[in-house]
Amino acid sequence: MNIIFNFLSSLLGSIFNFTGDWGLAIVFLTISVRLVLSPMSFKQKKSMHQQQKFGIKMQEIKEKYKDNKDRLDVEVKKQSAESAKSMLGCLVTLLQLPIIMTLWNVFNKLPVSASTFLIPWVSSIKVSDSYFIVPLIYVLISLTPSLLSYVTLLKIEGQATLSKSNIIIMAVAGLFVAKAAPIAVGIYLITTSVFNFLEELVFRLYIRNSKI
């Protein structure tokens, strides 16, 4: 973890020396890290999509062969073998967690006087936003990937649409997290949310135009 922390701290410092602004440095660092993690994230999304299709396929098989136990057992074993392969992709999430946690620590150790023109109403991004603007922006943007499932052209087979109550719960929880966090972390969360939205949009378009 120390190696990752030192590397990201040095990279953030280098970007700051280039941009002259801590807020921009956080944005560029976050984008850089997410681009590196994108192949793993994309693989995870594919695995989850395959698991959802597996559930639908299993229901169809059970209905089709409900009167033929031997054939049902054969088909279930075949589908289970395919499912086991796709589940391996879900493990990539564990590889991302140390990097994400380290980024959080890097931002928390910024100089006390760190400021940015991106958030001009505060003198330091080491404090939380008393105006609630950063948390609200984060919550609104963080919900956009979930809302894509309501767009007919972007719906994915087998994927459940989040209920309005779940969306509200996510919004309230995100608001409390962002409000308690320093603005530096808020900038990271907002940048990550924008990236998540674009990543989800690209994935849905990819699934729509593929045979996965």
N, C-alpha and C positions, 0 to 999 in steps of 0.2 A: 504493500500500500504506500509506503514511503517513497518508493521509486516512482509510482504513478503520480503521487502528490507533488514531488519535486519537479517532475517533467511538466505537469500541467501548470504549476506555478511559474516556471520559467517561460513556458509558452505564452501564458497570460501577460507576463511582464514584457515579453518581446512584442506582442501585439499592441500593448499599451504604448510602447516606445514608438511604434509605427503610426498609431492613430492619434495618440495624445489624449485619449478619452477612455475612462474606465468602463463606461457603459458600452461603448462600441467594442472595446476589447472583449467584454463578456459575451456580447452577441456573436462576434467572429469566432471566439473560442468554442462556444456552444455549437455553432454550425459545423465547425471543423470536427468536433468529437462525434456529433450525430451523423455526419457523412461517413466517418470511419465505421460507426456501428450500424449503418443502414443495411448492409448485406445480411447481418445477423437478424436485424429486426424484420426484414422482408421475409427471411426464411421462417421466422416464428409465425408471421401472419399466414404464410402458406400452410404451415403445419396445423394451425388452428382451423383454417378453412377446410383442410382435408378431414380433420376430426369432426367438424360439423356435417360434412357430406357423409362421413362414415355412419353417424347416428341416423341419418335419413335412410341410407342404404340398408342398415340393419333392420329398421322397421319394415322396409319393403320386403326384405328376405323372410322375416318372421311371418309376415302376412301371406306371402306367396307359397311358402313351404310349411305352413302350419299343420298340414295333414300328412307331411312326409318327413318324419323325424331324422332319418338317416341323411337325407339330402340337406336338411336344415343344418345339421351338425357340420357337414362338409363346407357349406357356404359360410357359416359363421366363423369357422377356423380360418378360412381363406381371407375373409375380410379382416379378422383380428390380426393376422400377420401383416397386412398392409397398414393397418392402424398403428401397430407398434413402430413401424419405420417412420411414420410421420410424426409420432410423438417425440422423437429425438430432437426435432427442430425446436420444440418448446424449451429445451434446456438452455438455449442461447440467452434467455432472459437473465439467467444466473451470472453469465459472463459480463453483462452490462452493469449490474448493481455496484460492484466495487468502483467502477469509473464514475458513475453518477454520484455516489456518496463522496468520492474524493473531490469532485467538482464543487459540491456543496461546501466542503471544508475550505477549499481554495478561496471561494468567494467570501467566506466569513472571515478570512485572515487578510483582507484588503486593508490598506492604510485608512486610518480614521477619517482623514480629509478627502477620501476618494469621492469624486462627484462626476456628473455627466450632464451633457446638454440634452440628453434624451429625457431626463426627469428634472427639468429646470426649477421646480418648486421646492427642492430640498438641497441642503448644502453638503450632505453626505449620503452615499448609498449604503452606508453601514447601519442605518437606522430603518425602521419600518415606515411605511407611508401613512401618516396621520390623516391624510385626505381621502384615503381608501381608493384612490384612482388606480394604482398599480394592481391591487387585488381584484378590482372589478374587471379591469382589462384582461387579466389572467383568466378569471372564471369564464368570461364570455368566449375567449379564444379556445380555452381548454374543452369546451363543450362542442365545438364545431365538428370534430371527427365523429362523435356520436350522432350528430344530426344528419350526417350524410346518408345514414340508413333510411331516412325518411324520403330521400330523393329516389324516385322510381327508377331512373336510369342507372343509379349507382347501387341498387340493392344487390346483396350477395345471397345466393341460395343457401338456406339452412341457418342463416344468421338472424338471431332474434333482434328485434328493434327495442331499444331501451324505452321503458315506460316513462311517462312524464314525472312520476313520483321519484324514480331513480335518478333522473336528470336533476331534479330539484335537490335531492340529497347530495349528489356529486357537487353541485354548485355551492351549496352551503359549506360542505367540508373543504372544498378548494378555497373558498373565501377565508375561512379561519386560518388555514395553513399559510396562505399568502399574506394575510394581515400580520401574522406573528413573525414572519420571516423578514430579514433585511431586504431593502430594495434591490441590492445586488443579486440576491437569490430570486427576487421577483422578476428581474430582467431575464435571468436564466430560465425561469418557468415559462415566461411569455414566449421567449424565443423557441423553447422546446415545444410548446403548444402549437406554434405556427408550423414548425417542422413536422410535428405529428399529423397535423391536418393535411399538409401537402403529401406526406408519405402515405396516408390513408387514401387520399384521393387517387394517387398514382396506382396504388395497389388495387383499388376497386376497378379502375379502368383496365388494368392488366388482367384481372380475373374475368372481366366482361368480354375481353377480346382473346381469351385463351380457353383451352379445354381442360383446365385443372379442375 
